[in-house]
Amino acid sequence: MKNLFRKLMLVQVILAVGGSLYFSNFGDPMLGLFAGTGFNPCHLCWRGRILMYPLLPVVVYALLSKDDRLSFLTAFSSFSGMFLAAYHYLIQQRALQNVFACAPGNDCSVVDWHIWFVTIPFLEFIAFVVIFVLSVIILLKLKKKK
């Protein structure tokens, strides 16, 4: 059963990493490859990538080695990422003020893509939540096993 949670976590990480690379290389998924211009990641997007991208080799290693202790690392990284993504989303929704110095023309509060209330930081938040929940489930099963 834990192997299923590890596989689901790997799928989520692949979707998140692939999605961020898609948005930065191609832009709007509705236009796809025809758009030709991707979105330039802002400072908070880069910080989200710093927390998400290393999870890919960690989750692959955890899946191959069946080492449940790595779920501590994925839980910590995804917990931090949830707060960062939530903060970024609230900045975009004008609920909070940005305390980071953004580059001109690449402001963290700008919404490059959205469908209703779903923006890129919202998708990032959901990805981190899914990874965090799966990590906690694996950790609880590890604790129960002892």
C-alpha positions as CSV (number, residue, x, y, z in Angstrom):
1,M,0.0,0.0,0.0
2,K,2.9,2.4,0.8
3,N,4.2,1.7,-2.7
4,L,1.0,3.1,-4.1
5,F,1.4,6.3,-2.1
6,R,5.0,6.6,-3.3
7,K,3.9,6.2,-6.9
8,L,1.1,8.8,-6.5
9,M,3.7,11.1,-5.0
10,L,6.0,10.5,-8.0
11,V,3.2,11.2,-10.4
12,Q,2.4,14.5,-8.6
13,V,6.0,15.6,-8.6
14,I,6.3,14.8,-12.3
15,L,3.2,16.8,-13.1
16,A,4.4,19.7,-11.1
17,V,7.9,19.8,-12.5
18,G,6.6,19.2,-16.0
19,G,3.9,21.8,-15.6
20,S,6.3,24.5,-14.5
21,L,8.7,23.7,-17.3
22,Y,5.7,23.8,-19.8
23,F,4.5,27.2,-18.5
24,S,8.0,28.7,-18.7
25,N,8.8,27.3,-22.1
26,F,5.4,27.5,-23.9
27,G,3.1,29.6,-21.8
28,D,-0.7,29.2,-22.1
29,P,-1.7,25.5,-22.4
30,M,-4.7,26.5,-24.5
31,L,-2.3,27.9,-27.2
32,G,0.3,25.3,-26.5
33,L,3.2,24.9,-28.8
34,F,1.8,27.6,-31.1
35,A,2.3,30.4,-28.5
36,G,6.1,30.2,-28.7
37,T,6.7,32.4,-25.7
38,G,6.7,31.1,-22.2
39,F,6.1,32.9,-18.9
40,N,9.2,34.3,-17.2
41,P,9.2,32.9,-13.6
42,C,9.1,35.5,-10.9
43,H,11.1,35.4,-7.7
44,L,8.5,33.4,-5.8
45,C,8.1,31.0,-8.7
46,W,11.8,30.3,-8.6
47,R,11.7,29.7,-4.9
48,G,8.8,27.2,-5.4
49,R,10.9,25.4,-8.0
50,I,13.8,25.3,-5.6
51,L,11.5,23.4,-3.2
52,M,9.8,21.2,-5.9
53,Y,12.5,20.1,-8.3
54,P,14.8,18.3,-5.8
55,L,11.7,16.2,-4.8
56,L,11.9,14.4,-8.1
57,P,15.2,12.5,-7.4
58,V,14.2,12.1,-3.8
59,V,10.9,10.5,-4.6
60,V,12.4,8.3,-7.3
61,Y,15.1,7.1,-4.8
62,A,12.4,6.5,-2.1
63,L,10.3,4.5,-4.6
64,L,13.2,2.3,-5.8
65,S,14.8,1.8,-2.3
66,K,11.5,1.6,-0.5
67,D,12.9,3.9,2.2
68,D,10.0,5.5,4.0
69,R,12.3,7.7,6.1
70,L,12.7,10.0,3.1
71,S,9.1,11.0,3.6
72,F,10.4,13.3,6.4
73,L,12.3,15.2,3.7
74,T,9.4,15.3,1.3
75,A,7.0,16.4,4.1
76,F,9.3,19.2,5.2
77,S,9.9,20.5,1.7
78,S,6.3,20.3,0.7
79,F,5.1,21.9,4.0
80,S,7.5,24.9,3.3
81,G,6.3,25.0,-0.3
82,M,2.6,25.1,0.7
83,F,3.2,28.3,2.7
84,L,5.3,29.8,-0.1
85,A,2.7,29.0,-2.8
86,A,-0.2,30.2,-0.5
87,Y,1.6,33.5,0.1
88,H,2.2,33.9,-3.6
89,Y,-1.4,33.2,-4.4
90,L,-2.6,35.7,-1.8
91,I,-0.2,38.3,-3.3
92,Q,-1.8,37.7,-6.7
93,Q,-5.3,38.0,-5.2
94,R,-4.3,41.3,-3.6
95,A,-4.9,40.0,-0.1
96,L,-1.3,40.5,1.0
97,Q,1.5,42.8,0.1
98,N,4.6,41.5,-1.5
99,V,7.6,42.0,0.7
100,F,10.1,40.7,-2.0
101,A,11.8,43.1,-4.4
102,C,10.6,42.0,-7.8
103,A,12.3,42.9,-11.0
104,P,10.6,45.5,-13.2
105,G,8.4,43.7,-15.7
106,N,8.4,40.5,-13.7
107,D,6.3,41.3,-10.7
108,C,5.1,38.4,-8.4
109,S,1.6,39.9,-8.2
110,V,1.0,39.7,-11.9
111,V,-1.3,36.9,-13.0
112,D,0.1,35.5,-16.3
113,W,-2.4,32.7,-16.6
114,H,-5.7,31.8,-14.9
115,I,-8.9,29.9,-15.2
116,W,-11.4,31.4,-12.8
117,F,-9.5,31.4,-9.5
118,V,-6.9,28.9,-10.5
119,T,-3.5,30.5,-11.2
120,I,0.0,29.0,-11.4
121,P,0.7,29.5,-7.7
122,F,-2.7,27.9,-6.9
123,L,-1.6,24.8,-8.9
124,E,1.7,24.8,-7.1
125,F,-0.1,25.0,-3.7
126,I,-2.3,22.0,-4.6
127,A,0.8,20.0,-5.7
128,F,2.6,20.7,-2.5
129,V,-0.6,19.8,-0.5
130,V,-0.9,16.4,-2.3
131,I,2.8,15.6,-1.7
132,F,2.5,16.7,2.0
133,V,-0.6,14.5,2.6
134,L,1.0,11.5,0.9
135,S,4.2,12.0,2.9
136,V,2.3,12.2,6.2
137,I,0.3,9.0,5.3
138,I,3.6,7.2,4.7
139,L,5.1,8.5,7.9
140,L,2.0,7.4,9.9
141,K,2.2,4.0,8.4
142,L,5.9,3.9,9.2
143,K,5.2,4.9,12.8
144,K,2.4,2.3,13.1
145,K,4.8,-0.4,11.8
146,K,7.2,0.2,14.7
